[in-house]
């Protein structure tokens, strides 16, 4: 599929590509295996052992006591969601889900341990391009984990719409890069809601970190170049954020966004909401009139939100830091993988490698390769825009 955009004359500019894509394709799997009472498989692990790459495992409602090791690219989802599908840790020596394969999907489970072990609900180790979504990792003092979700040396994963409560830490990233952490609720954890340790270039957006006993977000070690915006930090006991870095992360959207707030539409950069932020006054667009914290100390948020982030409805669901797309004046090829029911926007901080002068009606061409074919009712929307700065 070719993407063409008509450009009017812009003399000698550096261009940063910004694209938004909305796609709802039909996902097909090689085979579907069922787990549950009167099903072919009585345990999830037995289904994983029998599965091949790209198979889907559907788990019927019920309570399962086991630890699952996943070393192949499979999708594992509950049929009824976490409200009626629970997995309890079987042994104190293992995590509930231990993932060492790429492109694994885990969706729709309630996960907790029954003792005081230091094991975790979902642990990704050297696992890339996985999707962890719609899970409940801990829900009270008697049903919790050490960590809800851990990514260790794992990259380009999507952690979305999970609830992690009453654990030691909600979500932990250790030496993990280019992940999307979005729409998670990280609450009432003993230490931190979200903890990054030597982890770079991650996107953290539309999360709620609330009533954690230490910090909502803790950036430790060399955790830099992360995009952190459109989140809410609410009444965390010590502070909203702790960082060992000096202004090495981005605390607002990398570009202006069109959003709805209080019944009106605005266009602005969006920062984060901090319950301990005290603005001097109110503004119509919902953005504070002064920065949160001070220069050279993180978070240095120049566009803090006046209300919880869910009061700011953006046109794009999430933003993805891409793989340094390079612009050419002739043709640009980049393979982009898009999942089911997701709207993505990505930006690049690296400009074109050389100055480029565009004449009237010059054409930039690009290709997007879809992993699945489109169904008859699929919607594919592509918008391309750019920022530029005049060369000197």
C-alpha positions as CSV (number, residue, x, y, z in Angstrom):
1,X,0.0,0.0,0.0
2,X,1.4,3.4,-1.0
3,X,1.0,6.5,1.1
4,X,1.2,9.8,-0.7
5,X,1.2,13.3,0.7
6,X,1.2,16.5,-1.3
7,X,3.6,19.1,0.0
8,X,3.8,22.8,-0.8
9,X,7.2,24.4,-1.1
10,X,9.1,24.4,2.2
11,X,12.7,25.6,1.7
12,X,15.5,23.6,3.5
13,X,13.7,22.0,6.4
14,X,14.3,19.2,8.8
15,X,11.2,17.0,8.9
16,X,10.0,14.9,11.8
17,X,7.3,12.4,10.6
18,X,4.2,12.0,12.8
19,X,1.7,9.4,11.8
20,X,-1.6,8.2,13.4
21,X,-3.1,4.9,12.4
22,X,-6.5,3.4,13.3
23,X,-6.9,-0.2,12.4
24,X,-9.4,-2.9,13.4
25,X,-8.3,-6.0,11.5
26,X,-9.5,-9.6,12.1
27,X,-6.7,-11.7,13.7
28,X,-6.4,-15.3,12.7
29,X,-4.5,-18.0,14.5
30,X,-3.0,-21.3,13.3
31,X,-5.0,-23.4,15.8
32,X,-7.2,-22.8,18.9
33,X,-6.8,-24.9,22.0
34,X,-9.3,-24.9,24.9
35,X,-8.6,-25.3,28.6
36,X,-11.1,-26.0,31.3
37,X,-13.5,-28.6,32.6
38,X,-14.6,-31.0,30.0
39,X,-12.1,-29.5,27.5
40,X,-9.2,-31.1,25.7
41,X,-6.7,-29.6,28.2
42,X,-7.3,-29.4,32.0
43,X,-4.3,-27.1,32.7
44,X,-2.9,-24.1,30.9
45,X,0.6,-25.5,30.9
46,X,-0.5,-28.7,29.1
47,X,-2.1,-26.5,26.4
48,X,1.1,-24.5,26.1
49,X,3.2,-27.6,25.8
50,X,0.9,-28.9,23.0
51,X,0.7,-25.6,21.1
52,X,2.8,-24.4,18.2
53,X,3.9,-20.8,17.5
54,X,0.9,-18.5,16.6
55,X,-1.7,-20.8,18.3
56,X,-4.4,-19.3,20.5
57,X,-5.2,-20.8,23.9
58,X,-8.6,-20.0,25.3
59,X,-9.1,-20.6,29.0
60,X,-12.7,-21.3,30.3
61,X,-13.9,-19.6,33.5
62,X,-12.7,-21.1,36.8
63,X,-9.8,-21.2,39.2
64,X,-6.5,-22.7,38.1
65,X,-3.6,-23.5,40.5
66,X,-0.4,-23.6,38.5
67,X,2.7,-21.9,37.2
68,X,3.0,-21.5,33.5
69,X,6.3,-21.4,31.6
70,X,5.9,-20.0,28.0
71,X,8.7,-20.6,25.5
72,X,6.7,-20.2,22.3
73,X,4.8,-17.4,20.6
74,X,1.2,-18.1,21.7
75,X,-1.8,-16.1,22.7
76,X,-3.4,-17.0,26.1
77,X,-6.6,-15.4,27.0
78,X,-9.6,-16.1,29.3
79,X,-12.9,-16.5,27.7
80,X,-14.8,-14.6,30.4
81,X,-12.3,-12.1,31.7
82,X,-10.5,-11.7,35.0
83,X,-13.7,-11.4,37.1
84,X,-14.3,-15.2,36.6
85,X,-10.9,-16.6,35.6
86,X,-8.2,-16.9,38.3
87,X,-4.8,-18.4,38.3
88,X,-3.2,-18.9,41.8
89,X,0.5,-19.5,42.1
90,X,1.1,-23.3,42.6
91,X,4.7,-23.0,43.9
92,X,6.7,-20.5,45.8
93,X,9.7,-21.1,43.5
94,X,8.1,-19.8,40.3
95,X,6.2,-16.9,38.8
96,X,2.6,-17.5,37.7
97,X,3.5,-16.6,34.0
98,X,7.1,-16.8,33.1
99,X,7.6,-15.7,29.5
100,X,10.8,-16.3,27.5
101,X,9.4,-16.1,24.0
102,X,8.6,-13.2,21.7
103,X,5.1,-12.2,20.6
104,X,3.2,-13.7,23.5
105,X,-0.2,-12.4,24.5
106,X,-1.6,-12.8,28.0
107,X,-5.1,-11.4,28.5
108,X,-7.9,-11.5,31.0
109,X,-6.7,-13.2,34.2
110,X,-6.8,-12.5,37.9
111,X,-3.4,-13.5,39.3
112,X,-2.1,-13.8,42.9
113,X,0.0,-15.9,45.2
114,X,-1.2,-17.6,48.4
115,X,2.0,-17.1,50.5
116,X,4.7,-14.6,51.3
117,X,7.0,-15.7,48.4
118,X,8.9,-13.1,46.4
119,X,7.5,-14.2,43.1
120,X,5.5,-12.2,40.5
121,X,2.3,-12.5,38.6
122,X,3.8,-12.0,35.0
123,X,7.5,-12.1,34.4
124,X,8.9,-11.4,30.9
125,X,12.6,-12.3,30.5
126,X,14.3,-11.4,27.2
127,X,10.8,-11.4,25.6
128,X,10.0,-8.9,22.9
129,X,6.8,-7.7,21.2
130,X,4.5,-9.2,23.7
131,X,1.1,-7.9,24.7
132,X,-0.1,-8.0,28.4
133,X,-3.6,-6.6,28.8
134,X,-6.7,-6.6,30.8
135,X,-5.3,-8.5,33.8
136,X,-5.8,-8.1,37.5
137,X,-2.6,-8.6,39.4
138,X,-3.5,-8.5,43.1
139,X,-6.6,-7.0,44.7
140,X,-6.2,-6.9,48.5
141,X,-3.7,-7.7,51.2
142,X,-4.4,-11.4,51.1
143,X,-4.4,-11.7,47.3
144,X,-1.2,-10.1,45.9
145,X,2.2,-10.7,44.4
146,X,5.7,-9.4,44.8
147,X,5.4,-7.5,41.5
148,X,2.4,-7.4,39.3
149,X,4.3,-7.3,36.0
150,X,8.0,-7.4,35.4
151,X,9.9,-6.8,32.2
152,X,13.6,-7.8,32.3
153,X,15.7,-7.2,29.3
154,X,12.5,-7.1,27.3
155,X,11.7,-4.7,24.5
156,X,8.9,-3.4,22.3
157,X,6.2,-4.9,24.5
158,X,2.7,-3.4,25.1
159,X,1.4,-3.4,28.7
160,X,-2.1,-2.0,28.6
161,X,-5.2,-1.8,30.7
162,X,-4.0,-3.9,33.7
163,X,-4.8,-3.3,37.3
164,X,-1.9,-4.0,39.7
165,X,-2.8,-3.5,43.4
166,X,-1.4,-4.3,46.8
167,X,1.8,-5.8,45.4
168,X,5.3,-4.7,46.4
169,X,5.5,-2.8,43.1
170,X,2.8,-2.6,40.4
171,X,4.9,-2.7,37.2
172,X,8.8,-3.0,37.1
173,X,10.9,-2.4,34.0
174,X,14.6,-3.6,34.4
175,X,16.9,-2.8,31.5
176,X,14.0,-2.8,29.1
177,X,13.5,-0.3,26.2
178,X,10.9,0.9,23.7
179,X,7.9,-0.5,25.6
180,X,4.4,1.0,25.8
181,X,3.0,1.3,29.3
182,X,-0.6,2.6,28.9
183,X,-4.0,2.7,30.6
184,X,-2.9,0.8,33.7
185,X,-4.1,1.4,37.2
186,X,-1.3,1.0,39.7
187,X,-2.7,1.5,43.2
188,X,-2.1,0.7,46.9
189,X,1.2,-1.0,46.3
190,X,3.6,-1.3,49.2
191,X,6.4,0.6,47.4
192,X,5.9,2.1,43.9
193,X,3.2,2.1,41.3
194,X,5.7,2.0,38.4
195,X,9.4,1.4,38.8
196,X,12.0,1.8,36.0
197,X,15.5,0.6,36.5
198,X,18.0,1.4,33.8
199,X,15.3,1.5,31.2
200,X,15.2,3.9,28.3
201,X,12.9,5.1,25.5
202,X,9.7,3.8,27.0
203,X,6.3,5.4,26.5
204,X,4.3,5.9,29.7
205,X,0.9,7.4,29.0
206,X,-2.7,7.4,30.4
207,X,-1.8,5.5,33.5
208,X,-3.1,6.1,37.0
209,X,-0.6,5.8,39.9
210,X,-2.6,6.3,43.1
211,X,-2.2,5.8,46.8
212,X,1.1,3.9,46.6
213,X,3.0,3.8,49.8
214,X,6.2,5.3,48.4
215,X,6.2,6.8,44.8
216,X,3.8,6.8,42.0
217,X,6.8,6.5,39.6
218,X,10.4,5.8,40.5
219,X,13.0,6.3,37.8
220,X,16.2,4.7,39.1
221,X,19.7,4.5,37.6
222,X,20.0,5.4,33.9
223,X,16.3,5.6,33.1
224,X,16.3,8.3,30.5
225,X,14.7,9.3,27.2
226,X,11.3,8.1,28.3
227,X,8.2,9.8,27.2
228,X,5.9,10.4,30.3
229,X,2.7,12.3,29.7
230,X,-1.1,12.2,30.1
231,X,-0.8,10.2,33.4
232,X,-2.2,10.9,36.8
233,X,-0.2,10.8,40.0
234,X,-2.7,10.8,42.9
235,X,-1.9,11.0,46.6
236,X,1.2,8.8,46.6
237,X,2.5,8.8,50.1
238,X,6.1,10.1,49.7
239,X,5.9,11.9,46.4
240,X,4.4,11.6,42.9
241,X,7.8,11.0,41.2
242,X,11.3,10.2,42.2
243,X,14.1,10.4,39.7
244,X,17.9,10.2,39.8
245,X,18.1,12.0,36.4
246,X,18.4,15.7,35.7
247,X,15.9,16.5,32.9
248,X,16.7,13.4,30.8
249,X,13.1,12.4,30.2
250,X,10.2,14.1,28.4
251,X,7.3,15.1,30.7
252,X,4.8,16.2,28.1
253,X,3.6,15.0,24.7
254,X,6.3,15.3,22.0
255,X,3.9,17.3,19.8
256,X,0.8,19.3,20.4
257,X,-2.4,17.2,20.5
258,X,-6.0,18.1,19.8
259,X,-8.1,17.2,22.8
260,X,-11.5,17.7,24.3
261,X,-11.7,19.2,27.8
262,X,-14.8,20.5,29.6
263,X,-16.9,20.3,26.5
264,X,-14.5,22.3,24.3
265,X,-11.7,21.4,21.9
266,X,-8.1,22.7,22.3
267,X,-4.7,22.1,20.9
268,X,-1.7,22.0,23.2
269,X,1.1,19.9,24.6
270,X,-0.2,17.7,27.4
271,X,1.7,16.9,30.6
272,X,0.6,14.9,33.6
273,X,-1.8,15.4,36.5
274,X,-0.2,15.7,40.0
275,X,-2.5,15.9,43.0
276,X,0.1,17.9,44.9
277,X,0.5,20.5,42.2
278,X,-0.9,23.9,43.3
279,X,-1.4,26.2,40.3
280,X,-1.7,30.0,40.7
281,X,-5.0,30.1,38.8
282,X,-7.3,28.3,36.4
283,X,-7.1,28.2,32.6
284,X,-9.8,27.4,30.0
285,X,-7.7,24.7,28.3
286,X,-7.1,22.7,31.5
287,X,-3.3,23.3,31.5
288,X,-1.7,24.8,34.6
289,X,-0.2,28.3,34.3
290,X,3.1,27.3,35.8
291,X,5.5,24.3,35.6
292,X,5.5,21.5,38.1
293,X,8.7,21.4,40.1
294,X,11.7,23.6,39.0
295,X,14.1,23.6,36.1
296,X,16.9,20.9,36.2
297,X,14.9,18.7,38.6
298,X,12.7,16.0,37.3
299,X,9.8,15.9,36.8
300,X,10.1,19.3,35.1
301,X,6.6,19.3,33.6
302,X,5.9,22.6,31.7
303,X,2.3,21.6,30.9
304,X,0.8,20.0,34.0
305,X,-2.9,19.1,33.9
306,X,-5.4,20.7,36.2
307,X,-7.5,17.5,36.5
308,X,-7.2,13.8,36.2
309,X,-5.9,12.8,32.7
310,X,-9.1,11.0,31.8
311,X,-10.8,14.5,31.6
312,X,-8.6,15.2,28.5
313,X,-9.9,13.2,25.6
314,X,-7.3,12.9,22.8
315,X,-7.8,11.8,19.3
316,X,-5.0,9.3,19.5
317,X,-5.0,6.5,22.1
318,X,-1.2,6.1,22.5
319,X,2.1,7.2,21.1
320,X,4.9,4.8,20.2
321,X,8.6,5.8,20.0
322,X,9.6,4.3,16.8
323,X,12.9,2.9,15.4
324,X,14.4,6.1,14.0
325,X,12.5,6.3,10.8
326,X,14.8,8.1,8.3
327,X,13.3,10.5,5.8
328,X,14.5,10.5,2.2
329,X,13.5,13.0,-0.5
330,X,12.7,10.0,-2.7
331,X,11.2,7.0,-1.0
332,X,10.9,5.7,2.5
333,X,10.3,2.1,3.4
334,X,9.5,1.0,6.9
335,X,7.8,-2.1,8.2
336,X,5.1,-1.3,10.8
337,X,3.2,-4.0,12.7
338,X,-0.2,-3.0,14.0
339,X,-2.2,-5.1,16.5
340,X,-6.0,-5.6,16.8
341,X,-8.2,-2.7,17.9
342,X,-5.3,-0.2,18.5
343,X,-4.7,3.3,17.5
344,X,-1.0,4.2,17.4
345,X,0.9,7.4,16.9
346,X,4.6,7.5,16.7
347,X,7.1,10.3,16.5
348,X,10.8,10.6,15.7
349,X,13.2,12.9,17.4
350,X,15.9,12.3,14.8
351,X,15.4,14.6,11.8
352,X,16.3,14.0,8.2
353,X,20.0,13.3,7.7
354,X,20.4,16.1,5.2
355,X,18.7,19.3,4.3
356,X,15.9,18.8,1.8
357,X,14.2,21.4,-0.3
358,X,10.8,20.4,-1.6
359,X,9.3,22.0,-4.7
360,X,5.5,22.5,-5.2
361,X,3.6,19.2,-5.2
362,X,6.6,17.0,-4.4
363,X,5.6,13.5,-3.3
364,X,6.8,11.5,-0.4
365,X,6.2,7.8,-0.7
366,X,6.1,5.2,2.0
367,X,4.9,1.7,2.6
368,X,3.1,0.1,5.5
369,X,3.1,-3.7,5.7
370,X,0.2,-5.3,7.6
371,X,0.7,-8.5,9.5
372,X,-2.9,-9.6,8.8
373,X,-5.1,-9.0,5.8
374,X,-7.9,-6.6,6.3
375,X,-11.5,-7.8,6.6
376,X,-14.3,-6.3,4.7
377,X,-15.4,-4.0,7.6
378,X,-11.9,-2.9,8.7
379,X,-11.1,0.8,9.0
380,X,-7.6,2.0,8.1
381,X,-6.9,5.7,8.7
382,X,-3.6,7.2,8.1
383,X,-2.7,10.8,8.9
384,X,0.8,12.3,8.2
385,X,2.0,15.6,9.5
386,X,5.4,17.1,10.4
387,X,7.3,19.6,12.5
388,X,10.0,21.6,10.9
389,X,12.6,24.1,11.8
390,X,14.1,26.6,9.4
391,X,17.7,26.0,8.6
392,X,20.2,28.7,9.5
